[in-house]
Amino acid sequence: MIIWSRFSGLRAVISIVAMASAHIVPAQAQKEANGLVIVPNRLTRATAATQFQDVVRDVQRTGQTNLQGSELSASILPGITAMNGYVSQASSASSALLDVFLTDSARLKASADQIAAIVSNEPPDRHSVLYDLQKKYQTSERTYKLLVPRNISDFVTTVSDVTVFKPPAAAEPLGVNEAVAADLKQAASSPTNWLDEKSLQLMTSSTVLEAAANRSTAAASLSRSYTNVITQFTKAIAAPANENATQRYVDAAATFKTDYATQWPNIKNDVTARQAAADSYNGLARQRVLKAQYGALTNFPPLSYEQVFYFSRHVVTLRDGGSVVCSGIALSKRWIISAGHCFINRAWSDVLVQFDLDGLGKASRPLHIVDQWPEPAPGSSGTDPIDFSFVRVEEDHAVSAAFDDLEARIHAQPYSAEPMCLRSLPVTYKQPVFAVGYPMGQAKTVHDYAYVWFPFKIDEDLYNQMGSEIFAQAYKIEKEIKRTSYAVSVKKDFEAAYSKTASEGGRTYHYYFDSADGSALRPAFGIDTDTSGGDSGSPVFDRLTRCVVGIFSGGQRDTLTASEVSWREHEIAVPISEVLKQVKATDRVQKAGNRDLDADALAARDELLQRLTEMTDLR
């Protein structure tokens, strides 16, 4: 089909024929039309109609007043009645106008030159997907030719007082890179708008894994999987408005991601294979349309910040000599859970606790601790196998009144208030969490939009998935900072952290144990909450259920400038599931210091156990 238009205010017109779409131009017309071009920037129906009518007015102003329209044009563009001559051979497909594209030839050539420069500067083992597109267009049967006339009369002639649209005989062929640029620009401006040209060159060529497969049998299956990704990508580029084509590309990328994890045990000790696979994985991770497949969850149900405010009122400070040493969370008016390492070289009787009475910073009077259980606190010694502490404080009227108010709010549910709960199920990979504490002893802070990057308990499949993804992330950083063997060191650290395994129900599970400051290996999970000193003992909440899933235990020094991968294990929390197991296995009549327990102390510990049972897995 031929259509006329002005571009960027110029009177020049571009003549266009959809050469690759036989359903749009019949065979005879297609044969006669060789010499015209498909160029990018897909038009909407309304835009096409407006520009077509502008061209009609241009034609009329040249004196060709007997312009007529076809039935197709009449159905889409009111006022145009009929067309004959060359254009009358166009298909009557109703989508024909929507398959017309416009471009500025200078910009097209500039993009083509940029593509050629990128590809020519790429080493053979680091080719981008642009290299694949070049090869495809070199062997393509599609023939593109570009023609940008300066005068509308170049294309019209009058036969028996009827305007006939006739292309000139000469046309400039599109080069390979110009054809690539044309399709990329078409895809970039498509309604789905999924192509980000700046990140495109980060997508690795299929030749990288193919070369690895020639040297490593472990990479062969991954090479086939990735070749399918590139095949579906090029098809999606050619048909950018085809949602099915785009979805096939997304599905192929998701399959490759799965295959990468599945094959990780076979390639992780093969330098060639693992580096090529990591390059391919990282390139896909940069593509906008694949974010849902490769990125962490960033779309959450609306989280009631009144609800966060409600939970934050339970968060307390632990003080020694007037300074905040740790945070904690009150499970009741008298019982608080915090981190056991808060009591290293510090007697619990020397620590004071302050509650937040109104959620706005109004602190209670400093309250004395009257019992700690277990005692001494697990984590207060470097050889302890876990890090937590339950402490009971003296009763206080103001604190009791604040808790009564919170309980009343739960029943009234002014903002869907929920009772506090503890989650006994282990956290999962990429699970969104948030923590609430007093960093550096400053104002109470919500550390939101954080994730679990290192769950406490994972099965073999997830172990391989995480191992493959973590190596890919580290390898990307290794190339950026030019630090040889960085990715290998991260890989070894990951495997060491999950070196503890156990069989359960016929399946093998790996467990994450952290060693902080030379302490014993302790059950933990790694998060990126950006917490600081003073946050130790803070509750870590599951963002989706609002249940407490861990107690913040520590991390690397707060002044550390960490790389992306090490940052993801920067902060450590103790799984609440492991705390519950430990405390339920502890003797309830254990002495408080050197004192025997009286009836009130035993009743208080029973009260704590009952409270833990009530709070566990409410949601």
C-alpha positions in Angstrom: 0.0 0.0 0.0 1.2 3.5 -0.7 0.5 6.4 1.6 1.7 10.1 1.7 2.7 12.2 4.6 4.8 15.1 5.8 7.4 14.5 8.5 8.7 17.0 11.0 7.0 19.9 9.3 8.6 19.2 5.9 6.6 19.1 2.6 8.7 16.0 1.7 6.8 12.7 1.6 7.8 9.1 2.2 6.5 6.4 0.1 6.0 3.1 1.9 5.1 -0.5 1.1 4.9 -3.3 3.6 7.2 -5.6 1.6 7.3 -8.4 4.2 3.6 -8.7 4.6 2.0 -10.6 1.7 -1.4 -10.4 3.3 -1.3 -6.6 3.0 0.0 -6.3 -0.6 -1.1 -9.0 -3.2 1.6 -10.8 -5.1 1.4 -8.8 -8.3 1.4 -5.4 -6.4 4.2 -6.7 -4.3 6.3 -7.5 -7.4 5.6 -4.1 -8.9 6.3 -2.4 -5.5 9.9 -3.5 -5.1 11.9 -0.4 -4.5 9.8 0.9 -1.6 10.5 0.5 2.1 9.2 -0.6 5.5 10.4 1.9 8.1 9.6 2.3 11.8 7.4 4.2 14.2 4.1 2.4 14.1 1.1 4.8 13.7 -2.1 4.6 15.6 -5.3 4.5 13.6 -6.1 8.1 14.5 -2.7 9.4 13.7 -2.6 7.5 10.4 -6.0 9.0 9.5 -4.9 12.6 10.3 -1.6 12.3 8.4 -3.3 10.7 5.4 -5.8 13.6 5.2 -3.0 16.1 5.4 -1.4 14.4 2.4 -4.6 14.5 0.5 -4.7 18.2 1.0 -1.1 18.5 -0.2 -2.0 16.6 -3.3 -5.0 18.8 -3.9 -2.8 21.9 -3.5 -0.5 20.6 -6.3 -3.4 20.7 -8.7 -4.1 17.0 -8.6 -7.7 17.6 -7.5 -9.2 14.4 -8.9 -7.7 12.2 -6.1 -10.0 9.3 -5.3 -9.9 6.8 -2.5 -10.5 3.0 -2.3 -13.2 1.2 -0.3 -10.5 0.5 2.3 -9.6 4.2 2.6 -13.3 5.2 2.8 -13.9 2.8 5.7 -11.1 4.1 7.7 -10.8 7.7 6.4 -14.2 9.3 6.0 -14.3 11.7 3.0 -12.1 9.6 0.8 -14.2 7.8 -1.8 -12.1 5.7 -4.1 -8.6 5.1 -5.4 -7.4 3.6 -8.7 -4.2 3.4 -10.6 -1.3 1.9 -8.8 -2.7 2.1 -5.3 -5.9 0.3 -6.3 -3.9 -2.9 -6.2 -3.4 -2.7 -2.4 -5.0 -5.4 -0.3 -8.4 -4.7 1.3 -7.1 -6.0 4.7 -8.6 -3.8 7.3 -5.3 -3.6 9.2 -3.3 -2.2 6.2 -3.1 1.4 7.4 -1.9 0.2 10.8 1.1 -1.5 9.2 2.4 1.7 7.7 5.5 3.2 9.3 7.3 6.5 9.0 10.9 7.5 9.7 13.5 10.2 9.1 16.1 8.7 6.9 19.0 10.6 8.5 18.1 9.3 11.9 17.7 5.8 10.5 21.2 5.9 9.0 22.7 7.4 12.2 21.2 4.5 14.2 22.6 2.0 11.6 26.1 3.5 11.9 25.8 3.2 15.7 24.9 -0.4 15.5 27.8 -1.1 13.1 30.2 0.7 15.5 29.0 -1.3 18.5 29.3 -4.7 16.8 32.7 -3.9 15.2 34.1 -3.1 18.6 32.9 -6.2 20.3 35.4 -9.0 20.9 34.2 -12.4 19.5 33.6 -13.8 23.0 31.5 -10.7 24.0 29.2 -10.2 21.1 25.9 -8.6 21.9 22.5 -9.7 20.4 23.1 -6.9 17.7 25.5 -9.3 16.2 22.8 -12.0 15.9 20.5 -9.5 14.3 23.1 -8.5 11.7 23.6 -12.1 10.8 19.9 -12.6 10.4 19.5 -9.6 8.1 22.4 -10.7 6.0 20.6 -13.9 5.1 17.1 -12.5 5.1 15.0 -12.8 2.0 13.3 -9.5 2.8 14.5 -6.7 0.5 14.2 -3.2 1.9 14.8 -0.1 -0.2 14.6 3.5 1.0 13.3 6.4 -1.0 12.6 9.9 0.5 11.3 12.2 -2.3 11.6 16.0 -2.1 8.5 16.8 -4.1 5.1 15.1 -4.1 5.0 15.4 -7.9 7.8 12.8 -8.0 5.2 10.2 -7.2 2.1 11.3 -9.0 1.1 11.4 -12.6 -2.2 12.3 -14.2 -3.9 9.8 -16.4 -7.3 10.9 -17.9 -7.6 13.6 -15.2 -7.2 11.0 -12.5 -4.2 11.1 -10.1 -2.2 7.9 -10.2 0.4 7.1 -7.4 3.4 5.8 -9.2 6.8 5.0 -7.6 10.0 6.1 -9.4 12.2 3.4 -10.8 15.2 4.3 -8.7 15.4 3.4 -5.0 18.3 3.1 -2.5 18.7 -0.3 -0.9 18.8 -0.5 2.9 22.0 -1.9 4.2 22.1 -4.7 6.8 22.5 -2.3 9.7 19.9 0.1 8.4 17.4 -2.8 8.2 18.3 -3.7 11.8 17.9 -0.1 12.9 14.5 0.1 11.2 13.1 -2.9 13.0 14.5 -1.8 16.3 13.0 1.7 16.0 9.7 0.1 15.0 9.8 -2.1 18.0 10.8 0.7 20.3 7.8 2.8 19.3 5.3 -0.1 19.3 2.3 0.1 21.7 3.8 -2.4 24.0 7.0 -0.3 24.3 9.0 -3.2 25.7 12.3 -2.5 23.9 15.0 -0.4 25.7 17.6 0.2 23.0 20.2 1.3 25.6 20.1 -2.1 27.3 19.8 -4.1 24.1 23.6 -4.2 23.6 23.9 -5.8 27.0 22.0 -8.8 25.8 24.6 -11.5 24.9 24.8 -13.0 21.5 24.0 -16.7 21.1 27.5 -17.2 19.8 29.0 -16.8 23.3 27.3 -19.9 24.6 27.8 -21.7 21.3 31.5 -21.2 21.6 31.4 -22.4 25.2 29.4 -25.5 24.1 32.2 -26.3 21.5 34.7 -26.5 24.4 32.4 -27.8 27.1 29.7 -30.4 26.9 28.1 -29.0 30.0 27.2 -25.9 28.1 25.5 -27.6 25.2 22.0 -27.8 26.5 22.2 -24.2 27.8 23.3 -23.1 24.4 20.3 -24.6 22.8 18.0 -23.0 25.3 19.6 -19.6 24.8 19.5 -19.9 21.0 15.7 -20.3 21.3 15.6 -17.1 23.4 17.4 -15.2 20.6 15.2 -16.7 17.9 12.0 -15.6 19.8 13.6 -12.2 20.4 14.2 -11.6 16.7 10.6 -12.7 15.9 9.3 -10.3 18.5 11.4 -7.5 17.0 9.9 -8.2 13.6 6.4 -8.1 15.0 6.5 -5.7 17.9 2.7 -5.2 18.2 2.1 -9.0 18.3 1.6 -9.7 22.0 1.9 -13.5 21.3 5.4 -13.0 19.8 6.5 -10.9 22.7 5.1 -13.5 25.2 7.0 -16.3 23.4 10.2 -14.3 23.9 9.4 -13.8 27.6 8.5 -17.5 28.0 11.8 -18.6 26.3 13.8 -16.3 28.7 12.0 -17.8 31.7 12.8 -21.3 30.4 16.5 -20.3 30.0 16.6 -19.0 33.6 15.2 -22.3 34.8 17.6 -24.3 32.6 20.5 -22.2 33.9 19.6 -23.1 37.5 19.0 -26.8 36.6 22.4 -27.1 34.8 24.3 -25.2 37.5 25.6 -28.3 39.3 27.1 -29.5 35.9 28.7 -26.1 35.0 29.6 -24.5 38.3 33.1 -26.0 38.3 33.6 -25.4 34.5 35.1 -21.9 34.0 34.2 -21.6 30.4 30.6 -22.8 30.8 29.7 -20.9 33.9 31.1 -17.5 32.7 29.3 -17.8 29.3 26.0 -18.8 31.1 26.4 -15.9 33.6 26.9 -13.4 30.7 23.8 -14.6 29.0 21.8 -14.6 32.3 23.0 -11.0 33.1 22.1 -9.7 29.7 18.6 -10.9 29.9 18.3 -9.5 33.4 18.8 -6.0 32.0 15.8 -6.2 29.5 12.7 -4.3 30.5 10.1 -6.8 29.3 11.8 -9.6 31.4 11.7 -7.7 34.7 8.9 -9.8 36.1 10.9 -12.9 35.3 14.3 -11.8 36.5 13.8 -9.1 39.1 12.8 -9.2 42.7 9.1 -8.6 43.6 8.4 -4.9 43.8 4.7 -5.0 43.5 2.9 -5.4 46.9 -0.7 -5.3 48.0 -1.4 -2.0 49.7 0.4 -2.1 53.1 -1.5 -0.2 55.7 1.0 2.2 57.2 -1.3 2.7 60.1 -0.8 -1.0 60.6 3.0 -0.5 60.5 2.5 2.3 63.0 0.5 0.0 65.2 3.3 -2.6 65.3 6.0 0.0 65.8 4.4 1.0 69.1 5.5 -2.4 70.5 9.2 -1.7 69.6 11.3 -0.7 72.7 14.8 0.4 73.4 17.3 -1.3 75.7 19.6 1.2 77.5 22.8 0.9 79.5 24.0 4.1 81.3 21.6 6.3 79.3 22.8 5.0 75.9 20.7 2.9 73.6 22.5 -0.4 73.1 19.7 -2.4 71.3 16.1 -2.5 70.2 13.4 -5.2 71.0 9.8 -5.8 70.6 7.3 -6.2 73.5 5.1 -9.4 73.2 3.1 -8.4 76.2 3.1 -5.7 78.9 6.0 -7.5 80.6 7.8 -9.7 78.1 10.2 -8.5 75.5 12.3 -10.4 72.9 15.6 -9.0 71.8 19.1 -10.2 70.7 21.2 -12.2 73.2 24.4 -10.6 72.1 23.1 -7.3 73.6 24.1 -8.8 76.9 27.8 -9.6 76.1 29.8 -8.3 79.0 26.7 -6.8 80.4 24.4 -8.1 83.2 20.7 -8.0 82.5 20.2 -6.3 85.8 22.1 -3.3 84.5 19.9 -2.8 81.4 16.8 -0.6 81.4 13.9 -0.8 78.9 11.8 2.0 77.6 8.5 1.7 75.8 7.0 4.0 73.2 3.7 5.1 74.8 2.1 6.9 71.9 4.0 5.9 68.8 5.3 9.4 68.4 8.3 9.2 70.6 6.8 9.7 74.1 9.0 7.3 76.1 8.0 5.5 79.3 10.1 5.8 82.3 13.2 3.5 82.2 12.0 0.1 83.5 14.2 -2.5 85.3 14.5 -6.1 84.0 13.4 -8.6 86.6 14.0 -11.8 84.8 15.8 -13.2 81.7 15.0 -16.5 80.2 16.9 -18.5 79.1 19.7 -17.2 81.4 22.4 -16.4 80.5 21.0 -15.1 77.2 21.9 -17.3 74.2 24.3 -15.2 72.1 25.9 -13.5 75.1 28.8 -15.9 74.7 30.8 -16.6 71.5 30.2 -20.3 71.8 26.3 -20.0 71.9 24.6 -21.8 69.0 21.8 -19.1 68.6 21.3 -15.4 69.4 18.1 -14.2 71.2 16.9 -13.1 74.6 13.5 -12.9 76.5 13.5 -10.4 79.3 10.7 -9.5 81.7 10.4 -5.9 83.0 8.8 -4.5 86.1 5.1 -3.6 85.8 4.3 0.1 84.9 0.9 1.8 84.9 1.6 3.9 81.8 2.9 0.9 79.8 -0.2 -1.1 80.8 -2.5 1.7 79.7 -0.7 1.9 76.3 -1.1 -1.8 75.8 -4.8 -1.7 76.8 -5.3 1.0 74.2 -3.6 -1.1 71.5 -5.7 -4.1 72.4 -8.8 -2.0 72.1 -7.7 -0.9 68.7 -7.4 -4.5 67.6 -11.1 -5.1 68.5 -12.3 -1.8 67.1 -10.2 -2.3 63.9 -10.2 1.4 62.9 -7.7 0.6 60.1 -7.9 -3.2 59.9 -5.7 -3.6 63.0 -4.4 -7.1 63.5 -3.0 -8.9 66.5 0.7 -9.4 66.5 1.8 -12.8 65.3 5.0 -14.9 65.0 5.7 -17.0 61.9 7.0 -20.4 62.5 7.5 -21.2 58.8 11.0 -20.5 57.5 11.4 -17.4 55.3 11.8 -17.9 51.5 14.0 -16.6 48.8 13.3 -12.9 47.8 10.6 -12.7 50.4 9.8 -9.0 51.1 10.4 -7.9 54.7 10.7 -4.8 56.9 12.3 -4.1 60.2 11.5 -1.5 62.9 14.2 -0.3 65.3 16.3 2.5 66.7 19.4 2.8 64.5 22.3 4.4 66.3 20.0 5.1 69.2 18.2 7.7 67.1 14.5 8.0 66.3 12.4 4.9 65.6 12.8 3.9 62.0 11.0 1.5 59.6 13.5 -0.2 57.3 11.1 -1.1 54.5 11.5 -2.5 50.9 14.0 -5.2 52.0 14.3 -8.8 50.9 15.4 -12.1 52.1 18.4 -13.1 49.9 19.6 -16.0 52.0 16.8 -18.1 53.6 17.6 -20.3 56.5 16.3 -23.5 55.0 16.3 -24.3 51.2 16.0 -27.5 49.2 18.4 -28.6 46.5 16.6 -27.0 43.6 16.6 -23.6 45.3 20.2 -24.1 46.4 21.2 -24.5 42.7 19.0 -21.5 41.6 20.5 -19.2 44.2 24.0 -20.4 43.5 23.7 -19.8 39.8 22.1 -16.3 40.2 24.6 -15.2 42.9 27.5 -16.2 40.7 26.0 -14.3 37.7 25.7 -11.2 39.9 29.2 -11.5 41.2 30.6 -12.1 37.8 29.0 -8.9 36.5 30.7 -7.0 39.3 34.0 -8.8 38.7 34.1 -7.5 35.2 33.1 -4.0 36.2 35.7 -3.6 38.9 38.3 -5.8 37.1 38.9 -7.9 40.2 40.0 -11.4 39.1 38.4 -14.3 40.9 35.9 -12.2 42.8 32.9 -14.3 41.5 34.7 -17.5 42.6 35.2 -16.1 46.1 31.5 -15.2 46.4 30.6 -18.7 45.1 32.8 -20.3 47.8 31.4 -18.1 50.5 27.8 -19.0 49.4 28.6 -22.7 49.5 30.3 -22.4 52.9 27.3 -20.6 54.4 25.1 -23.4 53.2 27.5 -26.3 54.0 25.2 -27.7 56.7 22.8 -30.2 55.2 20.2 -32.7 56.4 17.7 -35.1 54.9 14.1 -34.8 55.5 11.3 -36.8 53.9 13.8 -38.1 51.3 14.9 -34.6 50.3 18.2 -32.8 51.0 18.0 -29.4 52.6 20.7 -26.8 53.1 20.8 -24.5 56.1 22.3 -21.0 56.3 24.5 -20.5 59.3 26.3 -17.2 60.0 29.5 -16.7 62.0 29.8 -13.1 63.3 32.9 -11.8 65.1 34.3 -15.3 65.5 31.3 -16.7 67.2 29.9 -20.1 66.6 27.9 -20.9 63.5 24.3 -19.8 64.2 21.0 -20.2 62.3 20.3 -17.1 60.4 18.9 -15.6 57.2 20.4 -12.8 55.2 18.5 -9.6 54.4 19.2 -6.1 53.0 17.3 -4.0 55.5 20.1 -1.4 55.8 19.9 -1.5 59.6 22.6 -0.2 61.8 24.1 -0.4 65.3 21.3 0.0 67.9 18.9 -2.0 65.6 20.1 -5.3 67.1 17.1 -7.1 68.6 14.6 -5.3 66.2 11.7 -7.4 64.9 11.8 -8.4 61.2 8.3 -8.6 59.7 7.1 -10.4 56.7 5.7 -7.7 54.5 2.8 -9.7 53.2 1.5 -11.3 56.5 2.8 -8.6 58.9 4.1 -11.5 61.2 7.4 -11.4 62.9 9.8 -13.8 61.1 13.1 -12.9 62.7 15.1 -10.9 65.2 17.8 -8.7 63.8 21.2 -10.0 64.9 23.9 -8.0 63.1 25.9 -7.5 59.9 29.0 -6.0 58.5 30.2 -2.7 59.8 28.0 0.3 59.1 30.6 2.3 57.2 31.2 -0.5 54.7 30.8 0.3 51.0 29.7 -3.1 49.9 29.3 -4.5 46.4 25.9 -5.6 45.2 26.3 -9.2 46.1 27.9 -8.8 49.5 25.3 -6.2 50.4 22.7 -8.8 50.0 24.1 -10.7 53.0 25.0 -7.5 54.7 22.4 -7.9 57.5 21.6 -11.1 59.5 18.4 -12.0 61.4 17.7 -15.0 63.6 14.7 -17.1 62.3 11.8 -16.8 64.8 11.1 -20.4 64.0 14.4 -21.4 65.5 13.9 -19.2 68.5 10.5 -20.9 69.2 12.2 -24.3 69.0 14.9 -23.3 71.4 12.8 -21.7 74.1 10.3 -24.5 74.1 13.1 -26.9 74.8 14.4 -24.8 77.7 13.7 -25.7 81.3 11.0 -23.3 82.5 12.3 -23.6 86.1 15.8 -22.5 85.2 17.1 -20.2 87.9 17.2 -16.4 87.4 20.8 -15.7 88.2 21.5 -17.4 91.4 18.0 -17.1 92.7 15.4 -19.8 92.9 12.2 -19.0 91.1 9.2 -18.1 93.2 5.6 -18.8 92.2 5.2 -15.3 90.6 8.3 -15.9 88.4 7.1 -19.3 87.3 3.7 -18.0 86.5 5.2 -15.2 84.4 7.2 -17.7 82.4 4.1 -19.8 81.8 2.4 -16.5 80.7 5.2 -16.1 78.1 4.8 -19.6 76.8 1.1 -19.2 76.5 1.6 -15.9 74.8 4.0 -17.4 72.3 1.5 -20.2 71.5 -1.3 -17.6 71.0 0.8 -15.5 68.6 2.3 -18.2 66.5 0.9 -18.6 62.9 -2.2 -16.5 63.4 -1.9 -15.5 59.7 
